[in-house]
Amino acid sequence: MPSEPSSRPTIAPLPPIDRARQVTEALASYIDRASLKAGDRLPAERELMAALVVGRSTIREAIRHFQALGVIESRKGSGTYLLKPITTATVHMPLSFDAAHLRDILLQTLEVRRGLECEANMVAARRRTAEDLVIIEEKLNEMERVHIAKGTSGPEDLAFHLAIYDATHNPLFKQLLEQMRDAFERFWEEPFDRQDFARRSFPFHRTLFNAIAAQDPETARIETLKILEVVEEDIKEMSK
């Protein structure tokens, strides 16, 4: 005997196709296949609409998604440009900061950086190759040269640390820490208008290198903490 209609399971409607997600994936695939690099211009909105057969609102939603991740930038009257490489397998994790509370943000970020930097430098001490060590020392020598000549060496300091992150052979260390630095640089070109910010940490960069060269993770951790302690002290002192 057939069951009553009211007792039968209902048939749920099919979910609508997520067109914005499809466009996002298609755009990432195009960027990957076209080997576009940071600074390259993306096809115009009209071209994307015609190629993907979708409306302007869907294209703009996909663009906003990438803008929120900090990998695409729209320039008024010029077009949309790639800021960072994208592939279909890329995972992007955006960081956001409220620049109105600079001192608190710097201290909060330092808490996160302390854990990441210590671990990165310890991993680098364990995994670094002879080739890695040559590159790190080259960056350190240049940092020291510029620092002695000018009294400050911001870009060279960054290059030194990025070389250490590369020596971890784990790309997430470099991507996460570089992204945090990039976010700062948008509104923090010269900390508290002081060129001598964190200058007292300068000698610890050489001792950090020595620890990595000796493949001594614990000493690398200690020297990293010395550097970040100076940074924290200067943030508190200069932001009074």
C-alpha positions as a LaTeX table, in Angstrom:
\begin{tabular}{lrrr}
\hline
Residue & $x$ (\AA) & $y$ (\AA) & $z$ (\AA) \\
\hline
Met1 & 0.00 & 0.00 & 0.00 \\
Pro2 & 1.60 & 3.37 & $-1.02$ \\
Ser3 & 2.46 & 5.79 & 1.74 \\
Glu4 & 0.48 & 8.97 & 2.23 \\
Pro5 & 1.98 & 12.03 & 0.43 \\
Ser6 & 2.38 & 13.89 & 3.72 \\
Ser7 & 4.71 & 11.18 & 5.09 \\
Arg8 & 7.06 & 11.19 & 2.14 \\
Pro9 & 10.41 & 13.04 & 2.38 \\
Thr10 & 10.44 & 16.42 & 0.71 \\
Ile11 & 12.65 & 17.12 & $-2.28$ \\
Ala12 & 14.84 & 20.12 & $-1.51$ \\
Pro13 & 15.45 & 22.62 & $-4.29$ \\
Leu14 & 18.87 & 22.62 & $-5.85$ \\
Pro15 & 21.14 & 25.40 & $-4.52$ \\
Pro16 & 21.87 & 28.19 & $-6.98$ \\
Ile17 & 25.28 & 28.07 & $-8.62$ \\
Asp18 & 27.73 & 30.37 & $-6.85$ \\
Arg19 & 28.68 & 32.44 & $-9.86$ \\
Ala20 & 31.00 & 34.75 & $-7.92$ \\
Arg21 & 32.97 & 31.77 & $-6.61$ \\
Gln22 & 33.23 & 30.34 & $-10.14$ \\
Val23 & 34.47 & 33.69 & $-11.44$ \\
Thr24 & 37.00 & 33.90 & $-8.61$ \\
Glu25 & 38.33 & 30.44 & $-9.47$ \\
Ala26 & 38.37 & 31.22 & $-13.20$ \\
Leu27 & 40.24 & 34.47 & $-12.62$ \\
Ala28 & 42.81 & 32.73 & $-10.40$ \\
Ser29 & 43.26 & 30.06 & $-13.08$ \\
Tyr30 & 43.74 & 32.72 & $-15.79$ \\
Ile31 & 46.34 & 34.59 & $-13.71$ \\
Asp32 & 48.19 & 31.33 & $-13.11$ \\
Arg33 & 48.12 & 30.20 & $-16.76$ \\
Ala34 & 49.07 & 33.67 & $-18.03$ \\
Ser35 & 52.01 & 33.74 & $-15.58$ \\
Leu36 & 51.04 & 37.23 & $-14.44$ \\
Lys37 & 53.38 & 38.79 & $-11.90$ \\
Ala38 & 52.99 & 41.49 & $-9.26$ \\
Gly39 & 52.42 & 44.79 & $-11.05$ \\
Asp40 & 50.81 & 43.27 & $-14.14$ \\
Arg41 & 47.45 & 44.64 & $-15.30$ \\
Leu42 & 44.41 & 42.37 & $-15.40$ \\
Pro43 & 41.94 & 42.31 & $-18.33$ \\
Ala44 & 39.36 & 45.09 & $-18.25$ \\
Glu45 & 36.02 & 44.50 & $-16.56$ \\
Arg46 & 34.25 & 44.42 & $-19.94$ \\
Glu47 & 36.64 & 41.76 & $-21.25$ \\
Leu48 & 36.04 & 39.57 & $-18.20$ \\
Met49 & 32.28 & 39.92 & $-18.54$ \\
Ala50 & 32.39 & 38.83 & $-22.18$ \\
Ala51 & 34.83 & 35.98 & $-21.62$ \\
Leu52 & 33.05 & 34.52 & $-18.59$ \\
Val53 & 29.51 & 35.38 & $-19.72$ \\
Val54 & 28.51 & 36.95 & $-16.41$ \\
Gly55 & 27.24 & 40.32 & $-15.33$ \\
Arg56 & 29.21 & 43.30 & $-14.07$ \\
Ser57 & 28.08 & 42.77 & $-10.45$ \\
Thr58 & 29.51 & 39.24 & $-10.42$ \\
Ile59 & 32.86 & 40.40 & $-11.78$ \\
Arg60 & 33.01 & 43.19 & $-9.22$ \\
Glu61 & 32.18 & 40.78 & $-6.39$ \\
Ala62 & 35.10 & 38.56 & $-7.42$ \\
Ile63 & 37.41 & 41.57 & $-7.66$ \\
Arg64 & 36.32 & 42.74 & $-4.19$ \\
His65 & 37.14 & 39.28 & $-2.85$ \\
Phe66 & 40.72 & 39.55 & $-4.09$ \\
Gln67 & 41.00 & 43.17 & $-2.94$ \\
Ala68 & 40.01 & 42.12 & 0.58 \\
Leu69 & 42.82 & 39.57 & 0.51 \\
Gly70 & 45.31 & 42.25 & $-0.54$ \\
Val71 & 46.29 & 40.55 & $-3.80$ \\
Ile72 & 44.57 & 42.84 & $-6.30$ \\
Glu73 & 44.38 & 46.65 & $-6.47$ \\
Ser74 & 42.00 & 48.77 & $-8.54$ \\
Arg75 & 43.42 & 52.10 & $-9.62$ \\
Lys76 & 40.92 & 54.73 & $-10.71$ \\
Gly77 & 41.22 & 55.51 & $-14.38$ \\
Ser78 & 43.99 & 52.94 & $-14.87$ \\
Gly79 & 42.65 & 49.45 & $-14.26$ \\
Thr80 & 43.06 & 46.50 & $-11.93$ \\
Tyr81 & 46.55 & 45.29 & $-11.04$ \\
Leu82 & 48.00 & 42.21 & $-9.43$ \\
Leu83 & 49.82 & 42.86 & $-6.14$ \\
Lys84 & 50.76 & 39.26 & $-5.34$ \\
Pro85 & 50.86 & 36.04 & $-7.37$ \\
Ile86 & 47.65 & 33.97 & $-7.42$ \\
Thr87 & 47.08 & 30.36 & $-8.41$ \\
Thr88 & 44.08 & 28.08 & $-7.98$ \\
Ala89 & 45.95 & 26.44 & $-5.08$ \\
Thr90 & 46.92 & 29.67 & $-3.30$ \\
Val91 & 45.52 & 30.30 & 0.17 \\
His92 & 45.46 & 33.95 & 1.24 \\
Met93 & 44.85 & 35.07 & 4.82 \\
Pro94 & 44.20 & 38.83 & 5.07 \\
Leu95 & 45.31 & 40.91 & 8.04 \\
Ser96 & 43.49 & 44.05 & 9.12 \\
Phe97 & 44.62 & 46.82 & 11.44 \\
Asp98 & 42.97 & 49.92 & 12.87 \\
Ala99 & 45.62 & 52.57 & 12.31 \\
Ala100 & 43.88 & 54.93 & 14.76 \\
His101 & 45.38 & 52.99 & 17.68 \\
Leu102 & 48.95 & 52.64 & 16.48 \\
Arg103 & 50.67 & 51.91 & 19.80 \\
Asp104 & 48.24 & 49.16 & 20.81 \\
Ile105 & 48.36 & 47.56 & 17.36 \\
Leu106 & 52.14 & 47.49 & 17.32 \\
Leu107 & 52.23 & 45.82 & 20.72 \\
Gln108 & 49.51 & 43.33 & 19.79 \\
Thr109 & 51.27 & 42.45 & 16.57 \\
Leu110 & 54.54 & 42.09 & 18.43 \\
Glu111 & 52.93 & 39.42 & 20.62 \\
Val112 & 52.12 & 37.40 & 17.51 \\
Arg113 & 55.44 & 38.13 & 15.84 \\
Arg114 & 57.34 & 37.01 & 18.91 \\
Gly115 & 55.99 & 33.48 & 18.58 \\
Leu116 & 56.35 & 33.34 & 14.80 \\
Glu117 & 59.82 & 34.92 & 14.67 \\
Cys118 & 61.22 & 32.72 & 17.43 \\
Glu119 & 59.89 & 29.57 & 15.79 \\
Ala120 & 61.04 & 30.65 & 12.33 \\
Asn121 & 64.57 & 31.36 & 13.52 \\
Met122 & 64.73 & 28.09 & 15.45 \\
Val123 & 63.55 & 26.15 & 12.40 \\
Ala124 & 66.08 & 28.00 & 10.23 \\
Ala125 & 68.85 & 27.03 & 12.67 \\
Arg126 & 67.86 & 23.38 & 12.29 \\
Arg127 & 67.24 & 23.28 & 8.54 \\
Arg128 & 69.53 & 25.87 & 6.98 \\
Thr129 & 71.81 & 24.68 & 4.24 \\
Ala130 & 75.30 & 25.91 & 3.42 \\
Glu131 & 73.77 & 27.85 & 0.53 \\
Asp132 & 71.18 & 29.44 & 2.84 \\
Leu133 & 73.94 & 30.52 & 5.21 \\
Val134 & 75.86 & 32.27 & 2.44 \\
Ile135 & 72.78 & 34.30 & 1.48 \\
Ile136 & 71.90 & 35.18 & 5.08 \\
Glu137 & 75.44 & 36.37 & 5.75 \\
Glu138 & 75.48 & 38.47 & 2.58 \\
Lys139 & 72.28 & 40.20 & 3.72 \\
Leu140 & 73.69 & 40.69 & 7.22 \\
Asn141 & 76.95 & 42.18 & 5.90 \\
Glu142 & 74.98 & 44.64 & 3.77 \\
Met143 & 72.75 & 45.54 & 6.69 \\
Glu144 & 75.78 & 46.22 & 8.88 \\
Arg145 & 77.47 & 48.26 & 6.14 \\
Val146 & 74.43 & 50.50 & 5.63 \\
His147 & 73.76 & 50.78 & 9.35 \\
Ile148 & 77.31 & 51.94 & 10.07 \\
Ala149 & 77.20 & 54.43 & 7.19 \\
Lys150 & 73.71 & 55.86 & 7.79 \\
Gly151 & 72.79 & 54.93 & 11.35 \\
Thr152 & 69.73 & 53.06 & 10.13 \\
Ser153 & 69.09 & 50.14 & 7.76 \\
Gly154 & 65.38 & 49.35 & 7.51 \\
Pro155 & 65.22 & 47.70 & 4.04 \\
Glu156 & 68.48 & 45.83 & 4.63 \\
Asp157 & 67.23 & 44.63 & 8.02 \\
Leu158 & 64.10 & 43.28 & 6.33 \\
Ala159 & 66.18 & 41.51 & 3.64 \\
Phe160 & 68.22 & 39.82 & 6.38 \\
His161 & 65.13 & 38.47 & 8.12 \\
Leu162 & 63.50 & 37.38 & 4.86 \\
Ala163 & 66.61 & 35.36 & 4.05 \\
Ile164 & 66.27 & 33.61 & 7.40 \\
Tyr165 & 62.60 & 32.82 & 6.68 \\
Asp166 & 63.66 & 31.30 & 3.35 \\
Ala167 & 66.10 & 29.09 & 5.25 \\
Thr168 & 63.19 & 27.48 & 7.13 \\
His169 & 62.09 & 25.88 & 3.84 \\
Asn170 & 58.52 & 26.46 & 5.02 \\
Pro171 & 56.95 & 29.20 & 2.85 \\
Leu172 & 54.28 & 30.03 & 5.43 \\
Phe173 & 56.79 & 31.68 & 7.76 \\
Lys174 & 57.85 & 34.15 & 5.09 \\
Gln175 & 54.34 & 34.75 & 3.79 \\
Leu176 & 52.80 & 35.40 & 7.21 \\
Leu177 & 55.60 & 37.54 & 8.60 \\
Glu178 & 56.07 & 39.48 & 5.37 \\
Gln179 & 52.34 & 40.14 & 5.23 \\
Met180 & 52.42 & 41.54 & 8.77 \\
Arg181 & 55.33 & 43.81 & 7.83 \\
Asp182 & 53.57 & 44.92 & 4.64 \\
Ala183 & 50.48 & 45.89 & 6.60 \\
Phe184 & 52.61 & 48.02 & 8.93 \\
Glu185 & 54.46 & 49.76 & 6.14 \\
Arg186 & 51.22 & 51.16 & 4.76 \\
Phe187 & 51.05 & 53.61 & 7.65 \\
Trp188 & 54.37 & 53.19 & 9.45 \\
Glu189 & 57.13 & 54.38 & 7.15 \\
Glu190 & 59.22 & 55.87 & 9.94 \\
Pro191 & 58.16 & 54.71 & 13.42 \\
Phe192 & 57.22 & 57.65 & 15.65 \\
Asp193 & 59.36 & 59.93 & 13.41 \\
Arg194 & 62.47 & 58.36 & 14.92 \\
Gln195 & 65.23 & 57.00 & 12.70 \\
Asp196 & 66.86 & 55.42 & 15.73 \\
Phe197 & 63.87 & 53.16 & 16.41 \\
Ala198 & 65.12 & 49.76 & 17.70 \\
Arg199 & 68.72 & 50.75 & 16.92 \\
Arg200 & 69.88 & 49.05 & 20.10 \\
Ser201 & 68.90 & 45.69 & 18.59 \\
Phe202 & 71.57 & 46.05 & 15.89 \\
Pro203 & 74.29 & 43.88 & 17.58 \\
Phe204 & 71.87 & 41.02 & 18.18 \\
His205 & 71.46 & 40.41 & 14.46 \\
Arg206 & 75.06 & 39.20 & 14.25 \\
Thr207 & 74.63 & 36.94 & 17.30 \\
Leu208 & 71.40 & 35.59 & 15.78 \\
Phe209 & 73.29 & 34.76 & 12.61 \\
Asn210 & 76.01 & 33.04 & 14.64 \\
Ala211 & 73.38 & 30.85 & 16.33 \\
Ile212 & 71.87 & 29.86 & 12.98 \\
Ala213 & 75.33 & 29.17 & 11.58 \\
Ala214 & 76.06 & 26.95 & 14.61 \\
Gln215 & 72.68 & 25.21 & 14.13 \\
Asp216 & 71.77 & 26.13 & 17.71 \\
Pro217 & 67.96 & 26.65 & 17.85 \\
Glu218 & 67.82 & 27.59 & 21.53 \\
Thr219 & 70.39 & 30.36 & 21.18 \\
Ala220 & 68.58 & 31.54 & 18.03 \\
Arg221 & 65.40 & 31.83 & 20.11 \\
Ile222 & 67.18 & 33.78 & 22.85 \\
Glu223 & 68.77 & 36.23 & 20.40 \\
Thr224 & 65.41 & 36.74 & 18.66 \\
Leu225 & 63.81 & 37.61 & 21.98 \\
Lys226 & 66.57 & 40.17 & 22.62 \\
Ile227 & 65.79 & 41.90 & 19.33 \\
Leu228 & 62.04 & 41.94 & 19.96 \\
Glu229 & 62.50 & 43.12 & 23.54 \\
Val230 & 64.26 & 46.24 & 22.24 \\
Val231 & 61.45 & 46.78 & 19.74 \\
Glu232 & 58.85 & 46.53 & 22.50 \\
Glu233 & 60.75 & 48.89 & 24.79 \\
Asp234 & 61.09 & 51.49 & 22.03 \\
Ile235 & 57.40 & 51.27 & 21.08 \\
Lys236 & 56.44 & 51.94 & 24.70 \\
Glu237 & 59.04 & 54.67 & 25.19 \\
Met238 & 58.43 & 56.57 & 21.96 \\
Ser239 & 54.64 & 56.40 & 22.13 \\
Lys240 & 54.31 & 57.96 & 25.59 \\
\hline
\end{tabular}
